[in-house]
Amino acid sequence: MPHIRIDNQPVTQITVIEPEPGKQAEALSLMTERARFMARQPGFISVSVHRSLDGRRIVNYIQWQSRDLLQSAHKSPEFRKEWGHFDQLTDEIDPHLYEVAHVMDSSQ
């Protein structure tokens, strides 16, 4: 489960993926497979994969203990081996690192 807080923040990467028309389900399947791999890597905290209801986007929300450990996981040969296949499914992949600026929940 994601831990969203301002104090003691983990590294957060949010990636927006735009699959080619009709390819959201296939891209989502590959993202889910990669999420299982990432969950076994050092520094992993959480991953949440979201699909848009219009079938046009996938959003991947990752939390990691450190930027270096996240980069190591992304550079691993096992993670990279299916990258060419993923490129065939997507028009655009847009990853960025973020920090939490504000948190509010229903108890506030």
C-alpha positions in Angstrom: 0.0 0.0 0.0 1.4 3.5 -0.8 2.5 5.6 2.1 1.9 9.2 1.1 3.2 11.6 3.7 5.3 14.8 3.8 7.8 13.7 6.6 10.4 11.0 5.9 9.4 10.8 2.2 10.3 7.9 0.0 11.3 8.5 -3.6 8.1 8.6 -5.7 8.1 8.0 -9.5 4.9 8.6 -11.5 4.9 7.4 -15.0 2.2 8.1 -17.5 2.0 5.7 -20.4 -0.1 6.2 -23.5 -0.6 2.8 -25.2 -1.4 2.6 -28.9 -5.2 2.4 -29.5 -6.6 -0.9 -28.4 -3.3 -1.9 -26.6 -4.1 -0.8 -23.1 -4.9 -4.3 -21.8 -1.7 -5.8 -23.3 0.4 -2.9 -21.9 -1.3 -3.2 -18.5 -0.4 -6.9 -18.4 3.2 -6.1 -19.1 3.2 -3.3 -16.5 1.7 -5.8 -13.9 4.4 -8.3 -14.8 7.1 -5.7 -14.3 5.5 -4.6 -11.0 5.9 -8.1 -9.7 9.6 -8.0 -10.6 10.0 -4.6 -9.0 8.4 -5.8 -5.8 11.3 -8.2 -5.3 14.0 -5.5 -5.7 16.0 -3.9 -2.9 14.4 -0.7 -1.6 10.9 -1.4 -2.9 8.1 0.1 -0.9 5.0 0.0 -3.2 3.7 0.1 -6.7 0.2 1.0 -7.9 -0.8 0.6 -11.6 -3.9 2.5 -12.7 -5.7 2.4 -16.1 -7.9 5.2 -17.5 -11.5 4.3 -18.1 -11.3 5.7 -21.6 -8.5 3.1 -22.5 -6.0 5.7 -23.4 -3.5 5.8 -20.5 -1.8 3.8 -17.7 -0.4 5.5 -14.7 2.3 3.8 -12.7 2.9 5.1 -9.1 6.1 3.7 -7.5 7.6 4.3 -4.1 11.2 3.4 -3.3 13.5 3.8 -0.3 16.1 5.7 -2.4 16.8 7.1 -5.8 19.9 4.9 -6.3 18.1 1.7 -5.5 15.3 2.7 -7.9 17.8 3.4 -10.6 19.5 0.0 -10.0 16.2 -1.8 -10.4 15.4 0.0 -13.6 18.9 -0.9 -15.0 18.7 -4.6 -14.2 18.9 -6.9 -17.3 15.7 -8.7 -16.2 13.7 -5.5 -16.1 15.1 -4.4 -19.5 14.7 -7.7 -21.4 11.1 -6.9 -22.5 11.6 -3.2 -23.1 11.5 -3.5 -26.9 8.1 -5.3 -26.7 6.8 -2.5 -24.4 7.9 0.1 -26.9 5.7 -1.6 -29.6 2.6 -1.1 -27.4 3.0 2.5 -26.5 3.0 5.9 -28.1 4.5 7.7 -25.1 6.2 6.9 -21.8 6.6 9.9 -19.4 8.4 9.1 -16.1 9.2 11.7 -13.5 10.3 11.8 -9.8 8.1 13.7 -7.4 8.0 14.8 -3.7 4.8 15.1 -1.7 3.8 18.8 -1.2 0.5 18.3 0.7 -1.5 15.4 2.1 -5.1 15.5 3.2 -7.5 12.6 4.0 -11.1 12.2 5.2 -10.1 12.5 8.8 -8.9 16.1 8.5 
